[in-house]
Amino acid sequence: MIEEINKLAQQQHELAWQAYRAYLPVVEDIEATQTNDTNQISLVLDYMLGFCFDAQMLTLYRRLCRYLYAIHPETAVFYVSAYREMWDEEGNQFGNNKEANR
Protein backbone atom coordinates (compact mmCIF):
# COMPACT_ATOMS: atom_id res chain seq x y z
CA MET A 1 0.00 0.00 0.00
CA ILE A 2 2.76 2.47 0.92
CA GLU A 3 4.65 1.55 -2.23
CA GLU A 4 1.57 2.32 -4.31
CA ILE A 5 1.15 5.70 -2.62
CA ASN A 6 4.81 6.51 -3.19
CA LYS A 7 4.46 5.51 -6.84
CA LEU A 8 1.42 7.77 -7.26
CA ALA A 9 3.24 10.66 -5.60
CA GLN A 10 6.21 10.17 -7.93
CA GLN A 11 3.91 10.09 -10.97
CA GLN A 12 2.21 13.28 -9.79
CA HIS A 13 5.60 14.96 -9.39
CA GLU A 14 6.69 13.84 -12.87
CA LEU A 15 3.46 15.10 -14.41
CA ALA A 16 3.89 18.48 -12.71
CA TRP A 17 7.47 18.67 -14.02
CA GLN A 18 6.25 17.96 -17.57
CA ALA A 19 3.57 20.64 -17.20
CA TYR A 20 6.13 23.13 -15.91
CA ARG A 21 8.40 22.46 -18.89
CA ALA A 22 5.44 22.85 -21.24
CA TYR A 23 4.13 26.10 -19.74
CA LEU A 24 7.42 27.88 -19.06
CA PRO A 25 7.98 28.81 -22.74
CA VAL A 26 4.33 29.84 -23.04
CA VAL A 27 4.64 32.24 -20.11
CA GLU A 28 7.99 33.51 -21.39
CA ASP A 29 6.43 34.14 -24.82
CA ILE A 30 3.51 36.06 -23.28
CA GLU A 31 5.99 38.24 -21.41
CA ALA A 32 8.39 38.67 -24.33
CA THR A 33 5.67 39.66 -26.78
CA GLN A 34 3.92 41.79 -24.15
CA THR A 35 0.63 40.09 -24.90
CA ASN A 36 -2.41 42.06 -23.77
CA ASP A 37 -4.91 39.37 -24.72
CA THR A 38 -6.53 38.60 -21.37
CA ASN A 39 -8.45 35.69 -22.91
CA GLN A 40 -5.23 33.98 -23.96
CA ILE A 41 -3.61 34.62 -20.59
CA SER A 42 -6.72 33.41 -18.77
CA LEU A 43 -6.75 30.20 -20.77
CA VAL A 44 -3.13 29.51 -19.83
CA LEU A 45 -3.85 30.22 -16.16
CA ASP A 46 -6.90 27.94 -16.29
CA TYR A 47 -4.74 25.05 -17.49
CA MET A 48 -1.89 25.81 -15.09
CA LEU A 49 -4.12 25.95 -12.01
CA GLY A 50 -4.51 22.19 -11.83
CA PHE A 51 -0.75 21.78 -11.38
CA CYS A 52 -0.23 24.44 -8.72
CA PHE A 53 0.25 21.81 -6.02
CA ASP A 54 3.84 21.87 -7.29
CA ALA A 55 6.11 24.67 -6.05
CA GLN A 56 7.70 25.37 -9.45
CA MET A 57 4.34 25.53 -11.16
CA LEU A 58 2.99 27.78 -8.43
CA THR A 59 5.92 30.14 -8.97
CA LEU A 60 5.17 30.23 -12.69
CA TYR A 61 1.45 30.75 -12.02
CA ARG A 62 2.23 33.64 -9.68
CA ARG A 63 4.55 35.14 -12.28
CA LEU A 64 1.79 35.12 -14.89
CA CYS A 65 -0.72 36.50 -12.37
CA ARG A 66 1.64 39.41 -11.68
CA TYR A 67 1.96 40.05 -15.40
CA LEU A 68 -1.82 39.94 -15.80
CA TYR A 69 -2.28 42.29 -12.85
CA ALA A 70 -0.52 45.07 -14.78
CA ILE A 71 -2.95 44.60 -17.68
CA HIS A 72 -6.21 43.68 -15.98
CA PRO A 73 -6.12 43.67 -12.16
CA GLU A 74 -9.63 42.30 -11.70
CA THR A 75 -8.86 39.20 -13.73
CA ALA A 76 -5.59 38.65 -11.90
CA VAL A 77 -7.39 38.85 -8.56
CA PHE A 78 -9.87 36.27 -9.85
CA TYR A 79 -7.01 33.84 -10.57
CA VAL A 80 -5.37 34.43 -7.20
CA SER A 81 -8.73 33.66 -5.59
CA ALA A 82 -9.15 30.57 -7.76
CA TYR A 83 -5.76 29.32 -6.58
CA ARG A 84 -6.64 29.96 -2.95
CA GLU A 85 -9.95 28.14 -3.26
CA MET A 86 -8.35 25.11 -4.85
CA TRP A 87 -5.00 24.82 -3.09
CA ASP A 88 -4.52 27.37 -0.31
CA GLU A 89 -7.58 28.05 1.81
CA GLU A 90 -5.37 29.14 4.70
CA GLY A 91 -3.63 31.78 2.58
CA ASN A 92 -0.11 30.47 3.18
CA GLN A 93 1.21 30.49 -0.39
CA PHE A 94 -0.02 33.73 -1.91
CA GLY A 95 1.01 35.99 0.95
CA ASN A 96 -2.31 36.29 2.72
CA ASN A 97 -1.54 34.30 5.84
CA LYS A 98 -4.06 35.55 8.37
CA GLU A 99 -2.00 34.30 11.33
CA ALA A 100 1.13 36.13 10.17
CA ASN A 101 -0.81 39.38 9.74
CA ARG A 102 -2.00 39.51 13.35
MARVO-574018 format. One record per atom (N, C-alpha, C, O): residue number from 1; residue in three letters; atom name; x negated, y, z. Coordinates in nm, 3 decimals, padded with zeros to 5 digits. Layout:
N
   nr  rest  atom       c1       c2       c3
  NUM   Ala    CA        X        Y        Z
...
This chain:
102
   nr  rest  atom       c1       c2       c3
    1   Met     N  -00.082  -00.120   00.000
    1   Met    CA   00.000   00.000   00.000
    1   Met     C  -00.087   00.127   00.000
    1   Met     O  -00.062   00.219  -00.077
    2   Ile     N  -00.187   00.130   00.086
    2   Ile    CA  -00.276   00.247   00.092
    2   Ile     C  -00.353   00.262  -00.038
    2   Ile     O  -00.374   00.374  -00.086
    3   Glu     N  -00.395   00.149  -00.095
    3   Glu    CA  -00.465   00.155  -00.223
    3   Glu     C  -00.376   00.216  -00.331
    3   Glu     O  -00.423   00.295  -00.413
    4   Glu     N  -00.251   00.179  -00.332
    4   Glu    CA  -00.157   00.232  -00.431
    4   Glu     C  -00.137   00.382  -00.413
    4   Glu     O  -00.130   00.456  -00.511
    5   Ile     N  -00.129   00.426  -00.290
    5   Ile    CA  -00.115   00.570  -00.262
    5   Ile     C  -00.239   00.644  -00.306
    5   Ile     O  -00.230   00.751  -00.366
    6   Asn     N  -00.356   00.588  -00.276
    6   Asn    CA  -00.481   00.651  -00.319
    6   Asn     C  -00.490   00.658  -00.472
    6   Asn     O  -00.536   00.758  -00.527
    7   Lys     N  -00.444   00.553  -00.538
    7   Lys    CA  -00.446   00.551  -00.684
    7   Lys     C  -00.353   00.659  -00.740
    7   Lys     O  -00.389   00.729  -00.835
    8   Leu     N  -00.235   00.672  -00.683
    8   Leu    CA  -00.142   00.777  -00.726
    8   Leu     C  -00.199   00.916  -00.703
    8   Leu     O  -00.185   01.005  -00.787
    9   Ala     N  -00.263   00.935  -00.589
    9   Ala    CA  -00.324   01.066  -00.560
    9   Ala     C  -00.434   01.097  -00.660
    9   Ala     O  -00.447   01.211  -00.705
   10   Gln     N  -00.514   00.997  -00.695
   10   Gln    CA  -00.621   01.017  -00.793
   10   Gln     C  -00.562   01.050  -00.930
   10   Gln     O  -00.613   01.138  -01.000
   11   Gln     N  -00.455   00.981  -00.969
   11   Gln    CA  -00.391   01.009  -01.097
   11   Gln     C  -00.333   01.151  -01.100
   11   Gln     O  -00.341   01.220  -01.201
   12   Gln     N  -00.276   01.192  -00.989
   12   Gln    CA  -00.221   01.328  -00.979
   12   Gln     C  -00.333   01.431  -00.993
   12   Gln     O  -00.317   01.531  -01.063
   13   His     N  -00.445   01.406  -00.929
   13   His    CA  -00.560   01.496  -00.939
   13   His     C  -00.611   01.503  -01.083
   13   His     O  -00.640   01.611  -01.134
   14   Glu     N  -00.622   01.388  -01.148
   14   Glu    CA  -00.669   01.384  -01.287
   14   Glu     C  -00.573   01.458  -01.381
   14   Glu     O  -00.617   01.528  -01.472
   15   Leu     N  -00.445   01.441  -01.359
   15   Leu    CA  -00.346   01.510  -01.441
   15   Leu     C  -00.355   01.662  -01.422
   15   Leu     O  -00.346   01.738  -01.518
   16   Ala     N  -00.374   01.704  -01.298
   16   Ala    CA  -00.389   01.848  -01.271
   16   Ala     C  -00.515   01.902  -01.338
   16   Ala     O  -00.514   02.014  -01.389
   17   Trp     N  -00.622   01.824  -01.338
   17   Trp    CA  -00.747   01.867  -01.402
   17   Trp     C  -00.726   01.881  -01.553
   17   Trp     O  -00.774   01.977  -01.613
   18   Gln     N  -00.655   01.787  -01.613
   18   Gln    CA  -00.625   01.796  -01.757
   18   Gln     C  -00.539   01.920  -01.786
   18   Gln     O  -00.562   01.989  -01.885
   19   Ala     N  -00.443   01.946  -01.701
   19   Ala    CA  -00.357   02.064  -01.720
   19   Ala     C  -00.439   02.191  -01.707
   19   Ala     O  -00.422   02.285  -01.785
   20   Tyr     N  -00.528   02.195  -01.609
   20   Tyr    CA  -00.613   02.313  -01.591
   20   Tyr     C  -00.696   02.338  -01.717
   20   Tyr     O  -00.704   02.450  -01.767
   21   Arg     N  -00.758   02.231  -01.768
   21   Arg    CA  -00.840   02.246  -01.889
   21   Arg     C  -00.756   02.289  -02.008
   21   Arg     O  -00.806   02.360  -02.096
   22   Ala     N  -00.631   02.247  -02.013
   22   Ala    CA  -00.544   02.285  -02.124
   22   Ala     C  -00.498   02.431  -02.113
   22   Ala     O  -00.490   02.501  -02.214
   23   Tyr     N  -00.469   02.476  -01.992
   23   Tyr    CA  -00.413   02.610  -01.974
   23   Tyr     C  -00.517   02.720  -01.958
   23   Tyr     O  -00.487   02.837  -01.980
   24   Leu     N  -00.638   02.685  -01.920
   24   Leu    CA  -00.742   02.788  -01.906
   24   Leu     C  -00.762   02.866  -02.035
   24   Leu     O  -00.761   02.989  -02.030
   25   Pro     N  -00.781   02.802  -02.151
   25   Pro    CA  -00.798   02.881  -02.274
   25   Pro     C  -00.673   02.960  -02.312
   25   Pro     O  -00.684   03.065  -02.375
   26   Val     N  -00.556   02.911  -02.275
   26   Val    CA  -00.433   02.984  -02.304
   26   Val     C  -00.430   03.114  -02.225
   26   Val     O  -00.399   03.220  -02.279
   27   Val     N  -00.462   03.105  -02.096
   27   Val    CA  -00.464   03.224  -02.011
   27   Val     C  -00.574   03.319  -02.058
   27   Val     O  -00.552   03.440  -02.066
   28   Glu     N  -00.690   03.266  -02.090
   28   Glu    CA  -00.799   03.351  -02.139
   28   Glu     C  -00.759   03.422  -02.268
   28   Glu     O  -00.794   03.539  -02.287
   29   Asp     N  -00.687   03.353  -02.356
   29   Asp    CA  -00.643   03.414  -02.482
   29   Asp     C  -00.541   03.525  -02.456
   29   Asp     O  -00.547   03.631  -02.519
   30   Ile     N  -00.449   03.502  -02.363
   30   Ile    CA  -00.351   03.606  -02.328
   30   Ile     C  -00.424   03.730  -02.279
   30   Ile     O  -00.389   03.842  -02.317
   31   Glu     N  -00.523   03.710  -02.194
   31   Glu    CA  -00.599   03.824  -02.141
   31   Glu     C  -00.682   03.891  -02.250
   31   Glu     O  -00.684   04.014  -02.260
   32   Ala     N  -00.750   03.812  -02.331
   32   Ala    CA  -00.839   03.867  -02.433
   32   Ala     C  -00.763   03.946  -02.539
   32   Ala     O  -00.811   04.048  -02.588
   33   Thr     N  -00.645   03.898  -02.575
   33   Thr    CA  -00.567   03.966  -02.678
   33   Thr     C  -00.474   04.071  -02.619
   33   Thr     O  -00.402   04.140  -02.691
   34   Gln     N  -00.476   04.083  -02.488
   34   Gln    CA  -00.392   04.179  -02.415
   34   Gln     C  -00.245   04.164  -02.455
   34   Gln     O  -00.176   04.262  -02.484
   35   Thr     N  -00.201   04.041  -02.455
   35   Thr    CA  -00.063   04.009  -02.490
   35   Thr     C   00.034   04.079  -02.397
   35   Thr     O   00.018   04.075  -02.275
   36   Asn     N   00.134   04.142  -02.454
   36   Asn    CA   00.241   04.206  -02.377
   36   Asn     C   00.373   04.131  -02.387
   36   Asn     O   00.475   04.177  -02.338
   37   Asp     N   00.370   04.016  -02.451
   37   Asp    CA   00.491   03.937  -02.472
   37   Asp     C   00.526   03.862  -02.343
   37   Asp     O   00.470   03.756  -02.314
   38   Thr     N   00.618   03.920  -02.266
   38   Thr    CA   00.653   03.860  -02.137
   38   Thr     C   00.719   03.723  -02.155
   38   Thr     O   00.709   03.638  -02.066
   39   Asn     N   00.786   03.701  -02.266
   39   Asn    CA   00.845   03.569  -02.291
   39   Asn     C   00.738   03.462  -02.306
   39   Asn     O   00.752   03.352  -02.251
   40   Gln     N   00.633   03.493  -02.378
   40   Gln    CA   00.523   03.398  -02.396
   40   Gln     C   00.455   03.371  -02.262
   40   Gln     O   00.428   03.256  -02.227
   41   Ile     N   00.427   03.477  -02.188
   41   Ile    CA   00.361   03.462  -02.059
   41   Ile     C   00.450   03.384  -01.962
   41   Ile     O   00.402   03.297  -01.889
   42   Ser     N   00.578   03.413  -01.963
   42   Ser    CA   00.672   03.341  -01.877
   42   Ser     C   00.676   03.193  -01.909
   42   Ser     O   00.681   03.109  -01.819
   43   Leu     N   00.674   03.160  -02.036
   43   Leu    CA   00.675   03.020  -02.077
   43   Leu     C   00.551   02.948  -02.023
   43   Leu     O   00.561   02.836  -01.973
   44   Val     N   00.437   03.011  -02.035
   44   Val    CA   00.313   02.951  -01.983
   44   Val     C   00.323   02.933  -01.832
   44   Val     O   00.287   02.827  -01.780
   45   Leu     N   00.370   03.034  -01.762
   45   Leu    CA   00.385   03.022  -01.616
   45   Leu     C   00.485   02.913  -01.578
   45   Leu     O   00.464   02.841  -01.481
   46   Asp     N   00.592   02.901  -01.655
   46   Asp    CA   00.690   02.794  -01.629
   46   Asp     C   00.622   02.657  -01.634
   46   Asp     O   00.645   02.573  -01.546
   47   Tyr     N   00.541   02.634  -01.735
   47   Tyr    CA   00.474   02.505  -01.749
   47   Tyr     C   00.365   02.486  -01.643
   47   Tyr     O   00.346   02.374  -01.594
   48   Met     N   00.297   02.591  -01.608
   48   Met    CA   00.189   02.581  -01.509
   48   Met     C   00.241   02.554  -01.369
   48   Met     O   00.173   02.487  -01.290
   49   Leu     N   00.358   02.603  -01.337
   49   Leu    CA   00.412   02.595  -01.201
   49   Leu     C   00.412   02.452  -01.146
   49   Leu     O   00.384   02.431  -01.028
   50   Gly     N   00.445   02.357  -01.228
   50   Gly    CA   00.451   02.219  -01.183
   50   Gly     C   00.318   02.161  -01.139
   50   Gly     O   00.315   02.056  -01.074
   51   Phe     N   00.208   02.226  -01.174
   51   Phe    CA   00.075   02.178  -01.138
   51   Phe     C   00.009   02.260  -01.027
   51   Phe     O  -00.108   02.239  -00.995
   52   Cys     N   00.083   02.352  -00.970
   52   Cys    CA   00.023   02.444  -00.872
   52   Cys     C  -00.001   02.381  -00.735
   52   Cys     O  -00.038   02.452  -00.641
   53   Phe     N   00.019   02.251  -00.722
   53   Phe    CA  -00.025   02.181  -00.602
   53   Phe     C  -00.177   02.174  -00.598
   53   Phe     O  -00.237   02.152  -00.493
   54   Asp     N  -00.239   02.193  -00.714
   54   Asp    CA  -00.384   02.187  -00.729
   54   Asp     C  -00.444   02.326  -00.713
   54   Asp     O  -00.392   02.423  -00.769
   55   Ala     N  -00.551   02.337  -00.636
   55   Ala    CA  -00.611   02.467  -00.605
   55   Ala     C  -00.660   02.541  -00.730
   55   Ala     O  -00.641   02.662  -00.741
   56   Gln     N  -00.722   02.470  -00.824
   56   Gln    CA  -00.770   02.537  -00.945
   56   Gln     C  -00.653   02.589  -01.028
   56   Gln     O  -00.659   02.700  -01.081
   57   Met     N  -00.550   02.510  -01.039
   57   Met    CA  -00.434   02.553  -01.116
   57   Met     C  -00.365   02.670  -01.047
   57   Met     O  -00.318   02.762  -01.114
   58   Leu     N  -00.359   02.666  -00.916
   58   Leu    CA  -00.299   02.778  -00.843
   58   Leu     C  -00.378   02.906  -00.869
   58   Leu     O  -00.319   03.012  -00.888
   59   Thr     N  -00.509   02.897  -00.869
   59   Thr    CA  -00.592   03.014  -00.897
   59   Thr     C  -00.563   03.069  -01.036
   59   Thr     O  -00.553   03.190  -01.055
   60   Leu     N  -00.548   02.981  -01.132
   60   Leu    CA  -00.517   03.023  -01.269
   60   Leu     C  -00.377   03.084  -01.277
   60   Leu     O  -00.356   03.183  -01.347
   61   Tyr     N  -00.283   03.024  -01.207
   61   Tyr    CA  -00.145   03.075  -01.202
   61   Tyr     C  -00.143   03.215  -01.141
   61   Tyr     O  -00.077   03.304  -01.193
   62   Arg     N  -00.216   03.232  -01.033
   62   Arg    CA  -00.223   03.364  -00.968
   62   Arg     C  -00.285   03.467  -01.062
   62   Arg     O  -00.241   03.582  -01.068
   63   Arg     N  -00.388   03.425  -01.132
   63   Arg    CA  -00.455   03.514  -01.228
   63   Arg     C  -00.356   03.564  -01.333
   63   Arg     O  -00.354   03.683  -01.365
   64   Leu     N  -00.276   03.473  -01.387
   64   Leu    CA  -00.179   03.512  -01.489
   64   Leu     C  -00.067   03.596  -01.428
   64   Leu     O  -00.016   03.687  -01.493
   65   Cys     N  -00.028   03.567  -01.305
   65   Cys    CA   00.072   03.650  -01.237
   65   Cys     C   00.020   03.793  -01.219
   65   Cys     O   00.095   03.889  -01.239
   66   Arg     N  -00.106   03.806  -01.182
   66   Arg    CA  -00.164   03.941  -01.168
   66   Arg     C  -00.163   04.015  -01.301
   66   Arg     O  -00.132   04.134  -01.307
   67   Tyr     N  -00.198   03.945  -01.407
   67   Tyr    CA  -00.196   04.005  -01.540
   67   Tyr     C  -00.054   04.050  -01.575
   67   Tyr     O  -00.033   04.162  -01.622
   68   Leu     N   00.042   03.963  -01.550
   68   Leu    CA   00.182   03.994  -01.580
   68   Leu     C   00.231   04.111  -01.496
   68   Leu     O   00.313   04.191  -01.543
   69   Tyr     N   00.184   04.122  -01.374
   69   Tyr    CA   00.228   04.229  -01.285
   69   Tyr     C   00.199   04.367  -01.345
   69   Tyr     O   00.277   04.461  -01.328
   70   Ala     N   00.088   04.379  -01.414
   70   Ala    CA   00.052   04.507  -01.478
   70   Ala     C   00.146   04.541  -01.593
   70   Ala     O   00.163   04.658  -01.627
   71   Ile     N   00.207   04.440  -01.653
   71   Ile    CA   00.295   04.460  -01.768
   71   Ile     C   00.441   04.471  -01.724
   71   Ile     O   00.515   04.559  -01.767
   72   His     N   00.481   04.378  -01.638
   72   His    CA   00.621   04.368  -01.598
   72   His     C   00.628   04.317  -01.454
   72   His     O   00.642   04.197  -01.432
   73   Pro     N   00.618   04.408  -01.357
   73   Pro    CA   00.612   04.367  -01.216
   73   Pro     C   00.727   04.279  -01.170
   73   Pro     O   00.706   04.185  -01.093
   74   Glu     N   00.848   04.307  -01.216
   74   Glu    CA   00.963   04.230  -01.170
   74   Glu     C   00.951   04.082  -01.209
   74   Glu     O   00.985   03.994  -01.130
   75   Thr     N   00.903   04.058  -01.328
   75   Thr    CA   00.886   03.920  -01.373
   75   Thr     C   00.775   03.851  -01.296
   75   Thr     O   00.787   03.733  -01.261
   76   Ala     N   00.668   03.923  -01.269
   76   Ala    CA   00.559   03.865  -01.190
   76   Ala     C   00.606   03.828  -01.051
   76   Ala     O   00.571   03.721  -01.000
   77   Val     N   00.685   03.914  -00.989
   77   Val    CA   00.739   03.885  -00.856
   77   Val     C   00.828   03.761  -00.861
   77   Val     O   00.827   03.680  -00.769
   78   Phe     N   00.904   03.746  -00.968
   78   Phe    CA   00.987   03.627  -00.985
   78   Phe     C   00.900   03.501  -00.981
   78   Phe     O   00.936   03.403  -00.916
   79   Tyr     N   00.786   03.503  -01.051
   79   Tyr    CA   00.701   03.384  -01.057
   79   Tyr     C   00.627   03.359  -00.926
   79   Tyr     O   00.601   03.243  -00.892
   80   Val     N   00.594   03.463  -00.854
   80   Val    CA   00.537   03.443  -00.720
   80   Val     C   00.641   03.377  -00.631
   80   Val     O   00.610   03.284  -00.557
   81   Ser     N   00.764   03.425  -00.638
   81   Ser    CA   00.873   03.366  -00.559
   81   Ser     C   00.900   03.221  -00.600
   81   Ser     O   00.925   03.136  -00.514
   82   Ala     N   00.894   03.194  -00.729
   82   Ala    CA   00.915   03.057  -00.776
   82   Ala     C   00.808   02.965  -00.719
   82   Ala     O   00.837   02.852  -00.678
   83   Tyr     N   00.683   03.012  -00.717
   83   Tyr    CA   00.576   02.932  -00.658
   83   Tyr     C   00.604   02.907  -00.510
   83   Tyr     O   00.593   02.793  -00.463
   84   Arg     N   00.639   03.011  -00.439
   84   Arg    CA   00.664   02.996  -00.295
   84   Arg     C   00.777   02.898  -00.267
   84   Arg     O   00.768   02.817  -00.176
   85   Glu     N   00.883   02.906  -00.345
   85   Glu    CA   00.995   02.814  -00.326
   85   Glu     C   00.954   02.669  -00.349
   85   Glu     O   00.998   02.579  -00.277
   86   Met     N   00.871   02.648  -00.449
   86   Met    CA   00.835   02.511  -00.485
   86   Met     C   00.723   02.454  -00.399
   86   Met     O   00.727   02.338  -00.360
   87   Trp     N   00.622   02.535  -00.369
   87   Trp    CA   00.500   02.482  -00.309
   87   Trp     C   00.459   02.546  -00.177
   87   Trp     O   00.378   02.488  -00.105
   88   Asp     N   00.511   02.662  -00.142
   88   Asp    CA   00.452   02.737  -00.031
   88   Asp     C   00.557   02.811   00.050
   88   Asp     O   00.552   02.934   00.060
   89   Glu     N   00.651   02.739   00.107
   89   Glu    CA   00.758   02.805   00.181
   89   Glu     C   00.707   02.883   00.301
   89   Glu     O   00.771   02.979   00.345
   90   Glu     N   00.594   02.844   00.354
   90   Glu    CA   00.537   02.914   00.470
   90   Glu     C   00.459   03.040   00.431
   90   Glu     O   00.423   03.119   00.518
   91   Gly     N   00.434   03.059   00.303
   91   Gly    CA   00.363   03.178   00.258
   91   Gly     C   00.214   03.176   00.286
   91   Gly     O   00.154   03.281   00.306
   92   Asn     N   00.154   03.059   00.287
   92   Asn    CA   00.011   03.047   00.318
   92   Asn     C  -00.080   03.070   00.199
   92   Asn     O  -00.195   03.109   00.218
   93   Gln     N  -00.034   03.046   00.077
   93   Gln    CA  -00.121   03.049  -00.039
   93   Gln     C  -00.118   03.179  -00.119
   93   Gln     O  -00.215   03.212  -00.186
   94   Phe     N  -00.009   03.251  -00.112
   94   Phe    CA   00.002   03.373  -00.191
   94   Phe     C  -00.010   03.497  -00.104
   94   Phe     O   00.036   03.604  -00.143
   95   Gly     N  -00.071   03.484   00.012
   95   Gly    CA  -00.101   03.599   00.095
   95   Gly     C   00.015   03.657   00.172
   95   Gly     O   00.011   03.774   00.209
   96   Asn     N   00.117   03.578   00.197
   96   Asn    CA   00.231   03.629   00.272
   96   Asn     C   00.253   03.543   00.396
   96   Asn     O   00.366   03.506   00.428
   97   Asn     N   00.146   03.513   00.465
   97   Asn    CA   00.154   03.430   00.584
   97   Asn     C   00.214   03.511   00.697
   97   Asn     O   00.150   03.604   00.747
   98   Lys     N   00.334   03.478   00.736
   98   Lys    CA   00.406   03.555   00.837
   98   Lys     C   00.335   03.552   00.972
   98   Lys     O   00.337   03.652   01.044
   99   Glu     N   00.272   03.441   01.005
   99   Glu    CA   00.200   03.430   01.133
   99   Glu     C   00.079   03.523   01.134
   99   Glu     O   00.051   03.587   01.235
  100   Ala     N   00.007   03.530   01.024
  100   Ala    CA  -00.113   03.613   01.017
  100   Ala     C  -00.079   03.762   01.019
  100   Ala     O  -00.163   03.844   01.056
  101   Asn     N   00.042   03.797   00.980
  101   Asn    CA   00.081   03.938   00.974
  101   Asn     C   00.137   03.990   01.104
  101   Asn     O   00.172   04.108   01.113
  102   Arg     N   00.146   03.907   01.206
  102   Arg    CA   00.200   03.951   01.335
  102   Arg     C   00.096   04.020   01.418
  102   Arg     O   00.124   04.063   01.530
